[in-house]
Amino acid sequence: MKKKKSLLRRLSPFKKKETIKSLEGKLENLYNKQRLQEHRFYEETRGRHDFIRGGAPNNRNHWQAKPLREQARHLYENDPIARRVVDSIVCNMVGRGVMPIPRHENPEIAAAIEGFLNTWNNTTDVDFDGDHNLSGIQSLVIKTLVRDGAVFVKRIVRRRKISLQVLEPDYLDVIKNGINHDNDNEIINGIEYHKVTRQVAAYWLYEFHPEDNYSQGHNTGTRFVTENPRSYYTTGAGGRSLRTPVIDVCHIKRIDRPGQQDGISWLAPALTKLWDLREYEESKLKQQKLQACFTAFVQDNFELGEEERADILGLARKDSETMTGRTISAGHIEELPPGKTITFPQGTQTGNENFVERCLRSIAGALGVSYEIFNDYSQVSYSSGRMGFMEMDRHLKHVMRTLIEPQLLSRVSKWILIHLEMNDIIPPDHGAVIDWTPPAREMIDPNAESKALASMVSSNLISLREAHAMMGKDFERSVVDIAKTNNRLRELGLSPLLSFAGSPASEDALPNAMINQEEVSNEENNEEENDSQSESRPPE
């Protein structure tokens, strides 16, 4: 330090001024860089509510994911608004389930795949933990994705059976960095990248959940299943981390920035509003409780001499010392000596429901859902409700098409086809494809919308297969079911009911009705021609 001071003293005043100016410029650049970096952070990771909202950030690349995930979980478990928003997204995206439909020109191969899927989808064999069917697995994946920002789905193959294991993003060993000496691949935050292609080659996942309790050197909680555990591992909160090839794992996350490694909770833009609204409701509740706890004081008004007044004031001082620290309760009555007065606080009337509504609309907009999910239909008409529902439906369909299908459903389809091929259920080089049909959108006006759909089919604007897909049904399965139903009705001596001209008609009456309809249409055409000829004739 003394050498630096001596150097500055040796410099000329002009050089000294330039040096100080250069140092100030460097400090300003550092300040601007730090300010720019702060602007890139999410607001809820800047230290507000550190203890409740997940603590200080860690030092990995996407360090903001952990505190935001902890806040979102806390709100989902304790706040009804956050739970309602997340559950609404799950119900509107999954509903009764996104059902797989096999496609193949050979009906035998398609029937073999469909037979396996019917058993696999509707039972708990699809779940490694044995708790959910396929629709339940999809609901759990979407819920974890929205709340935590990411989710892992692992393929488990044991005893010629395939199942899916859903893992929270906490299983990723983010503290593992370095080089995998077996293949010279680089590991960054628990994700291993190929040394040549730089694509994801494997994930390093904890053997147990990091937050499970450990006792006597073993763990009794949820265990990460692996077929071939490796000898190298890292010791962390969840024990050792095991290498899992990318072919056996689906890492589902929403990419908001190019090169993003981990997903951020979808509740991140709405966390500030959720906390503010929660604090506002708590403060309003405390205010109403305080206003209900008024205290009445009784005072005697009579004249006293100076000596009597001094004695009473001395007693009053002792009473006032004993009165300190008393609490206010409803219906409490306190007697005071002369000379004491009390002023009652005036209750404030600040019932501003518009503030709550604005917060709810902001939260709904941040998550891409309609405000009406909060069961407030006071200002909704048919047109506004339909427009809001359609906008939410477009947003969720976009998420399903661009995120869920490529990162989850397509990979699960490959796993199923590989499993069927390895078990000789379908031949190799089969060329089969499994499509996924989302659930049907609920109709606001079923009568009008069903007529519009039938009109589009009859006008050849859409095919009958597309109409079935819009209704969330498989065309081939529906046609077969209709044929079986009609054959069964004929066996019982009943005619299948068909819709003709907007009214039900029997199969036998359909040709006569068509002939009558043609005669009516011909008569109408003849009348129109006669009217046009009479109008074109000149007057006599």
N, C-alpha and C positions, 0 to 999 in steps of 0.2 A: 504493500500500500504506500510506503514511504517512497519507494522507487518511482511509482506512478506519479505521485505528487511532485517529486523532483523533476521528472520528465516534463510534466506540464509547466513547471516553472521555467525550465530551460527554453521552452518554445516561445517563439515571438508572439506578440498579441494577435497578429493576423492568423498565424498557424493555429494558435489556441482557439480562436473563434471558429475556424473551419472544422477543427476536431470536435468541438462541442456541438456544432451544427450537424455534423455527420452522426454523432451519437444520438442526438435528438431525433434525426430522421429514422435511424434504425429502431429506436424505441417506438416511434409512431407506426412504423410498418408492423412491428410485433403486436402493437395494440390493435391495429386494423385487422390483422390476421386472426387474433383471438376473438375479436368481435364478430368477424365473418363466421368463424367456427361455432360461436354461440348461436348465431342465427340458424344454423343447420340442425341444432338440437331440438328435440321435442320439448315443449314447455314443461311437461310434467316430470322431466328428469333434471331440472335445474335446482332442486333442493326444497321444493314445497312439499310439506308433509313427509319428510324423509323417513320418519319412523314407521308411519302407517303405510306408506306407499312404496316400500321395497328397499329403502336404504340407499346408500351411495352407489354410483355406477361402478362397474368393473372396468378393466383396462383392455378388453378385447375389441375387435373391430366394430361390431355392432353392439356395443355395450348398452345401448338404450333398450334393447329387447328385454333384458332381465327386469329392471324396475317397472317398466310399463306392464309386463306380464304379471308381476306381483300385484300391482294396483288393479288391473282388470279382474284378476281372480278375487281379490277382496271385495270389489264392488259387485261382482256377479253373485257372490255368496251372501251379501248383506244388503244390497240396494235393489229394491223391486224394479226400478226403471231400467237399470243395466241388465237385469235378468230378463225382463220383458223384451228388450231389444234383441238380445242374443237368441232367445228362444223363438222369436218371430222370424229371424233370418233362417234358423234351422228348419222351422215348419214350412216356410214358403219355398225353400230350396229343395228339401228332401220330401216332405209330406209323407205319403205312403211308401216312398222309396223310388229310387231310380232303378228301373228293372232292366236286366240284360236280355237281349233278344238275339239268338244266333241267326246268321245268314249263310246259306249254302244252297247251291243248285241241287245237290243230291239230298233228297228228303230223309234218307237213312242217317246221314251224318248230322243233319240238322236236328233230327229227332233224338239222336244220341246225346248231343250237346244240351238240348233242351231238357232231357230227362235228368241229366246230372244237375243242371242249374235249378230245376224245380225242387230237388231235394236239398241242394246246398243253400239256396236262398232262404227258404222258409223254415229252416231249423237253426239251432245254435252251433251246428258243426262249422259254420263259417267263422265263428269267433273262437280264438285260442283259449280265452278265459271262460267260454261257455255261457256267456250272459246275453248275447244279442244275436239276432238274425242279421241278414244283409242290410235291411233298412236301419236297424239299430246301430250297426257299424258306421253307416253313412252319417247318421245323426251325430254320433260321438265324434267323428272326424270333423264335421262342419262346426260343431260347438267348440271343440278345442282350437280349430283354426281361427275362428272369429275372436275368441277370448284371449288365447295365448299368442296368436300370430303365426304358428307353425305346428305341425304334427307329423309324426312318423308312423308309417304302416309297414309292417314287416311280414314277409311270406314265411310261413312255417310249414314244412313238409315232413310228416312223420307217419310211418306205417301206412304208406300209400294213401294218405289223406292230406289235404291242403286246408290251411286255416290262415286267418289274418290276425295279427297282434297289433293293437293300437298303442303307441308310446307317446308320452308327452315330450315336448322339446327339451325338457330338463335332462333327458338321457344323453344328449350330445355332450361329449367331453370337450368343452370349449377351451380348456387350459392345455390341451395337447397340441403342441406345435413342434415342428422339426422335420426330419427326414426318416422315412421308413427304409431301413437298411436292407430289407429283403428285396425291394424292387426299385429303390432310389426315388420313390414318389415323395412329393412334398405334402406335409400335413399342416393345415392352417385352421386353427380353432376347431379341431376335431374332424375336419373334412379333408380327405386325402385326394390329391389331384394327380392325374397321370403326368409323368415326367415329360412326355412328348406332346400329347394332344392338349394338355392342361384342362381336360374335362374331369368331372368328379368320378373317382374310381371306387371310393369306399367311404363309409362313415364309421367313426369310432364312438361307440355307444357304451354307456355304463352297464355293468352287469346287473346292478340294482338301481332303484330310483335314488337319487342323491339325498332326498329328504326322508328316506325310511330310517327307522331306528336300528341301531346296531347293538348287539349284545352278545358277549362271549365269543366274538369273532365270527358270528354267522348272522345272516339276515333272514327274516321271516316274511318280508314284504314281497311286492311284485318283482319278479326276476326277469331280466332280459334273456330271451332264449337264443342260443346260438348252436349251430351244428358242429362247427369246427373251431373251438377256442384256440387262440394263438398263444404262444409262450410269452410274447412281449406285451406289456400293459403298463398303464400308469395308475398310481394309487391316488385316489381322490375321495370326495365325499361319498361317491357311490361305489367305492371299491375299484376294481380294475375296469378299464374300458377295452372292449373287444372290437376287432376289425370286422365289419360287415360289408360285403361287396354291394355296389350300387344296384346290381341286378335283383337283389333281394329286398330292397328298401324303397319306399316311396317317401320322399321328403316334400311335403305339401306346404307351400308358403306363397304369399302374394309378393311379387317383385315390384317394388315402388321405385327403385333406383337400379341402374345397370350395375352388374357385378355384386349385387346384394347377396350375402351368404345366408342370413337368417331372416325370418319374418318378424314383423312388428305387429303388435296387437291392433286389431281393427278398431278398438275402442280408444286408441290414442288421441285422435282429434276431438273426442267428446269427453275425455277425462276431466278437463278443467270445468266444463259445464256440469258434469255429474257431481263433482265435489262441491261446486258453488251452490247448486240447487239443494244438495243434501244439507249443507251448512245453513242455507236460508230457511229451510223447513224446520231445522232444529232450533234456530234462533226465534222463529215465529212461535214455536211451541213453548219455549221458555218464557217468552214475553206474555203469552196468554196465561201461563201458570202464575207468573208474578203478579199480573193484574188481578187475578182471582184471589190473591192473598192479602186483602186489605185488613188493617188493624184499627180498631176503634179505641180511643183514649177518653177517659172520664176525668174531668177537672172540676173541683169544688171552688165556687166563687164566693168568698167572704173576706171581710176586712180583719186584719191582725195588727197588733202592736209591733213596735220595732224589735223588742226582745223575743216575742213569739215567732216573728217572721225569721229572725236569725236562727232560732232553734230548728224551725221547720226546714229552712234552707240547708242547714247542716245535715239533717236527716235526708234531705233530697239528694245531697251530694253522695252520701253513702249508697242511697238507692240507685243513683245513676251509675255508680261504679259496679254495682251488682247486675245492672241491666245490660251492660256491654256484653256482646257475644250472643244475645238471644236471637232466636230465629223467628221469622214471620210465618204464621200459619193461618189458615182460613178460620174465621169466626173468633179470633183471639181478642180479648178485652184487657186493656192495661189501665190502671188507675195512676194518675200523676198528681203530685203536689202542686200547690199554687205557683205560678210563675212559669209553668211549662206550657208550650203550645206545640201543635203538630200540624203539618201541612201534608195533605193527601196528594200523592202523585196522580196526575191526570193520565188516563189510558189513551194511547195513540191508536187511531184507526187507520191501519196501512194494509188493508186487504187487497194487495195488488196481484190479481190472478193473471194479468197480462204478462208479468215477468216470468211466471212459471210456464205459461204457454210458449213464450219465446224460447225459453231454455229447452223445452221438450221438442220444439220444431228444429232447433239447432242440433240437438242430439240425433233426431231422426234423419236430418239431412247429412250429418257426418257419416252415418252408417248406411245411407242409401235406401232407407225404408220410408214408408208413408207415415205421416203424423197420426193417422187414424188407428195405428196399432196400439195406442195408449187408451183405446176405448172412449175417445172423445168424438162424438158424432154431432155435436151441437151446431156446428156451422158447415155441415156437409150436405150437399145435394147429390142427386144421382150423377150428374155430369162431373162434378169435382171429385166425388169418390171414385168414379171410374177412371178418371185421368190420373189420380194419385196411385191407384192400384196398378194401372198399366205402366206407369213410370217405374214403380218398384219392381214389377215383373220383368221389365226390360233389363234393369240393372242386375237382378239376380240371375237371369238367363245369360247375361254377358259373363258374369263370374263363373257360372257353371260351364259355359262353353270354352272360355279361355284359361281357366285355372283348374277346376275339378276334373274335367274330362281328360286333359293331357297329362296331368300329374298323378291322378289316381285311377280313374276308370279304365283308361287305355292300358295301363300297366297291369291292372288286375285281369283284364281280358287276356293279355299275353300269358300271365301266370296260369289261368284256367286252361287255355289251349295247350300249353306245354305239359301241364299235368295230365290232361286227357290223352295226349299223344304218348307220353311216357308210360301210361298204364294201358296202352293198346285199346283204348275206347274209340279213338278215331285214328285213321291211318296217317302216316307222315306225309308231308306235302299236301295237306288236306285243302288248304286255301279257304278255310272257314273264317268268318268274321263275326265278332260279337258287338252289336250296337247297343246303346243305352238310351232308353226312353224315359224322359223325365215325367213326373206326375202331371196330371191334367190341371190346368188353371181353373180355379173355381169361377163359375159364371155369376155375374152380378144379377143379370136378368136372363134366366135359363130359357124362357120361352122365346124371347127375341133373338138371343145369340144362337140358339140351336137352329132357328129358321134361317138365320143369315149363313150359318155353316152349311146347311143343306142346300141353300141357294148357290153358294160358291161351288159345291160339288156338282150340282146339276148344270151349272154354267161352264164347267170344265176349267174353272180358275184354279182349283186345286184337285188333286186326285183323292180317291177314297182312302188310299193308304195314308196320305198326309192328314186327312181328317181324323183318322183313327189315332195317329201319332199326336195330334193336338189334344185329343181326349185322353192321352196317356195310356193307350191300349195298343197291343200288337195286332196288326191287320190280319196276318195269317192265322193267329190263334182265334181272333174274333170270328173270322169267316168259318173256320172249322166248328166253332161253338154254335154259330147260328145254324149251320147245316145239320148238326146233330140235334139241335132243339126242334127244327122243323120236321126232321124225320121222326122224331119221337112223337110229335103232335099228330103226324099222319098215322102212325101205328095205333094211336089211341082213338082214331076216327075224328080228329079235330083238324080244322084248316088253319094254317099259320096266318096270323093277321099281318097284312101289309098296309102301308100307308099310301093312299092315293088321293091326290087333290086335297091334302090337308086333313083327311078323315080316314079312319081305319076301314079296310075292306078285306073281304075274304079272298082267298086265292082263286076260287071259282068265279067270283063276281068281277074279278079284275078285267077279263076281256070285254065283257058287256059294258063295263064302265068306260073302258077306253073307246069302244065304238060310239057310245053315247056322247062322250066328250068330243070325239072327232065330228059327229053330226052337229053338235052345238057350235063348234068352232067354224064349220063350213057355213052354217046358217048366218052366223055373225059376219063372216066375210062377204056373203052374198048381199046382206043388207047394207054393208058399207059400200060395196060397188054400186048398188042401186042409188044410194044417196049421192054418191059422187057424180053419177051420170045425170041425175035430175038437176044437180046444181050447175053442171056444165051446159045444159040445154038453154038456148036463148028464150026469153019470155015471148009468148004469142001476142 
